[in-house]
Amino acid sequence: MKYPVFFLLLLLSGCEKLTTSPPVEQLPHVAQGSYAAALSDDASYSAVSSIQDGVALWDLQNNALKYQWKHHDNAENLVFSLAISHNNSHVLTADQNTYALWDIVSGKNVGFWQIDAATVRDVAVSDNGAHLLIGKSDGGVQHITLASGRRLEFLGHTERINSVAMSPNGRYALTGGNDYKAHLWDTQSAQIIYSFSHPSRVTKVALDPQGRYAFTADSQDLAQIWDIQTGQLVSKLQFTARQQVFSAVRFSSDGKYLATGAPTRKLALWDIQTGRELQSWQVSVRADSRPPSAVVHAVAFLDNNQLISESSSGIAEVWEIKHDSK
């Protein structure tokens, strides 16, 4: 998701003490920095967007460039939204008016689509590229089933969409917008299952692929983890910053931890049940970055002991998780 420069500077003005350690590995992916990035759930792939290279898909196990894709041959490729399916079959990419689906095995494009009445705000893709989820600036969310061509328009929001997520099978969607609401809804009927209210606009949502939790966060100081089997609150993230906005979120496969990234360089690990921050780091910045800043675009668990992040610096970084010995 794109963050305006003035918004980033406002966030950087907040002061928060970080107990940080350096990355254990750095993998340069884009020399001049990136606009957006996505990491697969198992940290096998990274999709990184930049003007220079379009969308680059990296095989992280070998740190090898697998494919390069572009929306437009003779124009700037301003892809600001990317998503990788849970089973690593497809990548969905979007600029403001166009979205495209790519096959990870063959590298081929599956299709390009255009929207005219609004702009794309965020995207998600299900396993095998079967379903696409498109959040739009007019408050609508479109769920598309490619095999049948079915397009369902979810109209539960009244203002601009900021973030979307979808279950791996494409059956459930979580969406958040400027109307201070996040909705978990059924993509077959468009029926709302749960609504989560916030005191300000909802800027980030995420779903646990295993169907246990949902994450919703707003533009001020409220970030919450929900049990999506019951709709009950599990915890609120505990932080002291005046404003804490999240740009990346990932649940651990064992359901114990949440990893988050922010537009302020901050990467953090949280305890899901208590909302307590366990550890934090700062991603690196490019040498020519003025002011020295970076947005964390994506984060994933390599295993129980390491995280990997992608940031606007164009560098993937691996971080060591230090577990308490209590």
C-alpha positions as CSV (number, residue, x, y, z in Angstrom):
1,M,0.0,0.0,0.0
2,K,1.2,3.5,-0.8
3,Y,1.9,6.0,2.0
4,P,2.2,9.7,1.1
5,V,5.5,11.4,1.9
6,F,4.0,13.9,4.4
7,F,2.3,11.0,6.2
8,L,5.6,9.1,6.6
9,L,7.3,12.3,7.9
10,L,4.6,12.7,10.5
11,L,5.1,9.1,11.6
12,L,8.8,9.5,11.8
13,S,8.4,12.5,14.1
14,G,7.1,10.1,16.8
15,C,9.8,8.9,19.1
16,E,9.9,5.3,20.3
17,K,12.8,3.4,21.8
18,L,13.8,0.3,20.0
19,T,15.9,-2.6,21.4
20,T,17.3,-3.7,18.1
21,S,20.0,-6.0,16.8
22,P,21.4,-6.1,13.2
23,P,20.1,-8.5,10.6
24,V,21.9,-11.8,10.3
25,E,21.6,-11.6,6.5
26,Q,20.9,-9.0,3.8
27,L,19.7,-9.8,0.3
28,P,19.8,-6.8,-2.1
29,H,16.8,-7.0,-4.5
30,V,16.3,-3.5,-5.9
31,A,19.2,-1.0,-6.2
32,Q,17.1,2.1,-6.2
33,G,14.4,1.0,-3.7
34,S,11.0,-0.5,-4.1
35,Y,7.4,0.7,-4.1
36,A,5.8,-2.5,-2.7
37,A,6.6,-6.1,-1.9
38,A,5.0,-9.3,-0.9
39,L,6.4,-12.4,0.8
40,S,4.9,-15.9,0.5
41,D,3.5,-17.4,3.7
42,D,6.3,-20.0,3.8
43,A,9.0,-17.3,2.9
44,S,9.9,-19.2,-0.3
45,Y,9.2,-16.3,-2.6
46,S,9.3,-12.5,-2.6
47,A,7.6,-10.3,-5.2
48,V,9.2,-6.8,-5.3
49,S,7.9,-3.8,-7.4
50,S,10.1,-1.0,-8.7
51,I,10.1,1.4,-11.6
52,Q,13.4,0.1,-12.9
53,D,12.6,-3.6,-12.9
54,G,8.8,-3.8,-12.9
55,V,7.8,-6.7,-10.6
56,A,10.7,-9.1,-9.8
57,L,9.9,-12.5,-8.3
58,W,12.7,-13.8,-6.2
59,D,13.3,-17.4,-5.2
60,L,14.4,-16.8,-1.6
61,Q,15.7,-20.3,-0.9
62,N,18.4,-19.7,-3.5
63,N,18.2,-15.9,-3.6
64,A,17.8,-16.1,-7.3
65,L,15.7,-13.9,-9.6
66,K,13.0,-16.1,-11.1
67,Y,10.9,-13.8,-13.2
68,Q,10.5,-10.1,-14.1
69,W,7.0,-8.9,-15.1
70,K,5.6,-5.6,-16.3
71,H,2.2,-4.2,-16.7
72,H,3.2,-1.8,-19.4
73,D,6.0,-2.2,-21.9
74,N,6.7,1.5,-22.6
75,A,5.6,3.2,-19.4
76,E,6.5,3.5,-15.8
77,N,5.4,0.4,-13.9
78,L,3.8,1.8,-10.7
79,V,2.7,-1.4,-9.1
80,F,1.7,-0.6,-5.5
81,S,-0.1,-3.7,-4.5
82,L,1.1,-7.3,-4.6
83,A,-0.2,-10.6,-3.2
84,I,1.1,-14.2,-3.3
85,S,-1.3,-17.1,-2.9
86,H,-0.9,-19.3,0.2
87,N,0.1,-22.3,-1.9
88,N,2.7,-20.4,-3.9
89,S,0.9,-20.9,-7.2
90,H,0.2,-17.3,-8.3
91,V,1.1,-13.7,-7.8
92,L,-1.5,-10.9,-8.1
93,T,-0.1,-7.4,-9.0
94,A,-1.9,-4.1,-9.3
95,D,-1.3,-0.5,-10.2
96,Q,-4.0,2.1,-9.8
97,N,-6.2,1.0,-12.7
98,T,-4.9,-2.4,-13.8
99,Y,-4.4,-5.7,-12.0
100,A,-2.7,-8.8,-13.4
101,L,-2.4,-12.5,-12.4
102,W,0.9,-14.4,-12.9
103,D,1.6,-18.2,-12.7
104,I,4.6,-18.9,-10.5
105,V,5.4,-22.2,-12.1
106,S,5.5,-21.1,-15.7
107,G,6.0,-17.3,-15.2
108,K,3.2,-16.6,-17.7
109,N,0.5,-14.0,-17.4
110,V,-2.9,-15.5,-16.7
111,G,-4.8,-12.2,-17.4
112,F,-5.0,-8.5,-17.2
113,W,-8.0,-6.5,-16.1
114,Q,-8.9,-2.9,-16.0
115,I,-11.1,-0.9,-13.6
116,D,-12.5,2.5,-14.7
117,A,-14.8,3.9,-12.0
118,A,-12.3,3.8,-9.2
119,T,-8.7,3.0,-8.4
120,V,-7.2,-0.2,-6.9
121,R,-6.3,0.2,-3.2
122,D,-5.3,-3.4,-2.2
123,V,-5.5,-7.0,-3.5
124,A,-5.5,-10.6,-2.4
125,V,-5.4,-13.9,-4.2
126,S,-6.6,-17.4,-3.2
127,D,-4.8,-20.7,-3.8
128,N,-4.3,-21.7,-7.4
129,G,-5.3,-18.1,-8.5
130,A,-9.0,-19.3,-8.4
131,H,-10.3,-16.1,-6.7
132,L,-9.2,-12.5,-6.7
133,L,-10.1,-9.8,-4.2
134,I,-9.9,-6.2,-5.2
135,G,-10.3,-3.3,-2.7
136,K,-11.2,0.0,-4.4
137,S,-11.2,3.7,-3.7
138,D,-15.0,4.0,-4.0
139,G,-15.5,1.7,-1.0
140,G,-16.4,-1.3,-3.0
141,V,-14.7,-4.7,-2.9
142,Q,-14.9,-7.0,-5.8
143,H,-14.5,-10.8,-5.4
144,I,-13.8,-12.5,-8.7
145,T,-14.0,-16.3,-9.5
146,L,-12.0,-16.8,-12.6
147,A,-13.3,-20.2,-13.6
148,S,-16.9,-19.0,-13.8
149,G,-16.3,-15.3,-14.4
150,R,-18.5,-14.5,-11.4
151,R,-18.0,-11.1,-9.9
152,L,-19.5,-10.2,-6.5
153,E,-19.4,-6.6,-5.4
154,F,-19.3,-6.2,-1.6
155,L,-20.9,-2.9,-0.6
156,G,-20.6,-3.1,3.2
157,H,-18.2,-0.2,3.4
158,T,-19.2,3.4,2.9
159,E,-15.7,4.9,2.3
160,R,-12.4,4.1,0.7
161,I,-10.9,0.7,1.2
162,N,-7.4,0.6,2.6
163,S,-6.6,-3.1,3.2
164,V,-8.0,-6.5,2.2
165,A,-7.2,-10.1,3.0
166,M,-8.7,-13.5,1.9
167,S,-8.6,-17.0,3.2
168,P,-6.5,-19.5,1.1
169,N,-9.7,-21.1,-0.3
170,G,-11.2,-17.8,-1.3
171,R,-14.3,-18.3,0.8
172,Y,-13.8,-15.5,3.4
173,A,-12.6,-11.9,3.1
174,L,-11.5,-9.4,5.6
175,T,-11.6,-5.7,4.5
176,G,-10.9,-2.4,6.2
177,G,-11.6,1.2,5.2
178,N,-12.0,4.8,6.0
179,D,-15.4,4.2,7.5
180,Y,-13.7,3.0,10.8
181,K,-14.9,-0.5,10.1
182,A,-13.3,-3.9,9.3
183,H,-15.7,-6.6,8.1
184,L,-15.2,-10.3,7.9
185,W,-17.6,-11.6,5.2
186,D,-18.6,-14.6,3.2
187,T,-17.6,-14.2,-0.5
188,Q,-20.3,-16.5,-1.7
189,S,-23.2,-14.5,-0.2
190,A,-21.5,-11.2,0.7
191,Q,-23.0,-11.7,4.1
192,I,-21.1,-10.0,7.0
193,I,-20.0,-12.5,9.6
194,Y,-18.4,-10.1,12.0
195,S,-17.8,-6.3,12.1
196,F,-14.9,-4.8,14.0
197,S,-15.2,-1.1,14.9
198,H,-12.3,1.3,15.4
199,P,-12.1,4.9,16.6
200,S,-10.3,6.0,13.3
201,R,-9.9,4.7,9.8
202,V,-8.9,1.1,9.5
203,T,-5.5,1.0,7.7
204,K,-4.4,-2.7,7.9
205,V,-6.1,-6.1,8.1
206,A,-4.8,-9.6,8.0
207,L,-6.1,-13.2,8.3
208,D,-4.4,-16.2,9.7
209,P,-4.3,-18.7,6.8
210,Q,-5.3,-21.5,9.2
211,G,-8.6,-19.7,10.1
212,R,-7.9,-18.9,13.8
213,Y,-7.3,-15.1,13.9
214,A,-7.9,-11.8,12.3
215,F,-5.9,-8.6,12.7
216,T,-7.3,-5.1,12.4
217,A,-5.5,-1.8,13.0
218,D,-6.4,1.8,12.6
219,S,-4.5,5.1,11.9
220,Q,-4.1,6.1,15.5
221,D,-3.3,3.7,18.3
222,L,-5.5,0.6,18.2
223,A,-4.4,-2.7,16.8
224,Q,-6.5,-5.8,17.7
225,I,-6.3,-9.6,17.3
226,W,-9.7,-11.4,17.0
227,D,-10.8,-15.0,17.3
228,I,-12.7,-15.5,14.0
229,Q,-14.4,-18.7,15.3
230,T,-16.2,-16.7,18.0
231,G,-15.7,-13.1,17.0
232,Q,-14.3,-12.3,20.4
233,L,-11.3,-10.1,21.1
234,V,-8.1,-12.0,21.9
235,S,-5.8,-9.1,22.6
236,K,-4.8,-5.5,21.8
237,L,-1.2,-4.8,20.9
238,Q,0.5,-2.9,23.7
239,F,2.6,0.0,22.4
240,T,3.4,3.5,23.6
241,A,3.9,5.4,20.4
242,R,1.6,8.3,19.8
243,Q,0.7,6.9,16.4
244,Q,1.5,3.3,15.4
245,V,0.5,2.4,11.8
246,F,1.2,-1.0,10.4
247,S,2.3,-1.7,6.8
248,A,2.9,-5.5,7.1
249,V,1.4,-8.3,9.2
250,R,2.0,-12.0,9.5
251,F,0.7,-14.8,11.8
252,S,3.1,-17.6,12.8
253,S,2.1,-21.1,11.7
254,D,1.9,-22.3,15.3
255,G,-0.5,-19.5,16.2
256,K,1.6,-18.1,19.0
257,Y,3.2,-15.0,17.4
258,L,2.4,-12.0,15.2
259,A,5.0,-10.2,13.2
260,T,4.4,-6.6,12.1
261,G,6.2,-4.0,10.0
262,A,5.6,-0.2,10.0
263,P,6.4,2.8,7.8
264,T,8.9,3.9,10.5
265,R,11.4,1.1,9.7
266,K,10.1,-0.8,12.7
267,L,9.8,-4.6,12.6
268,A,8.2,-6.2,15.7
269,L,7.3,-9.6,17.2
270,W,4.2,-9.9,19.4
271,D,2.6,-12.5,21.7
272,I,-0.9,-13.1,20.2
273,Q,-2.6,-14.0,23.5
274,T,-1.3,-11.0,25.5
275,G,-0.5,-8.4,22.8
276,R,2.9,-7.9,24.4
277,E,5.8,-6.8,22.2
278,L,8.5,-9.4,22.5
279,Q,11.2,-8.1,20.3
280,S,11.8,-5.3,17.7
281,W,14.2,-4.4,15.0
282,Q,14.9,-1.6,12.5
283,V,15.2,-2.4,8.8
284,S,18.1,-0.9,6.9
285,V,17.9,2.2,4.8
286,R,19.5,3.0,1.5
287,A,22.7,5.1,1.8
288,D,21.2,8.0,-0.2
289,S,17.9,8.1,1.7
290,R,17.1,11.5,3.0
291,P,15.7,11.5,5.6
292,P,17.0,8.0,6.5
293,S,13.7,6.1,6.4
294,A,12.2,2.9,5.0
295,V,8.7,1.3,4.9
296,V,8.5,-2.3,5.9
297,H,6.5,-3.8,2.9
298,A,6.2,-7.4,4.0
299,V,7.3,-9.8,6.8
300,A,7.2,-13.6,7.0
301,F,8.5,-16.4,9.4
302,L,11.4,-18.4,7.9
303,D,11.0,-20.8,10.9
304,N,10.4,-20.5,14.6
305,N,13.8,-18.7,15.0
306,Q,13.9,-16.3,12.1
307,L,11.9,-13.6,10.3
308,I,12.5,-12.2,6.9
309,S,11.4,-8.7,5.8
310,E,11.2,-6.7,2.6
311,S,11.3,-2.9,2.8
312,S,11.3,0.1,0.5
313,S,15.1,0.1,0.8
314,G,15.0,-2.8,-1.8
315,I,16.7,-5.1,0.7
316,A,15.4,-8.4,2.1
317,E,16.7,-9.0,5.6
318,V,16.8,-12.0,7.9
319,W,16.3,-11.4,11.7
320,E,17.0,-13.7,14.6
321,I,14.2,-14.3,17.1
322,K,15.4,-14.6,20.7
323,H,13.0,-16.7,22.7
324,D,12.7,-16.2,26.4
325,S,14.3,-18.9,28.4
326,K,11.7,-18.9,31.2
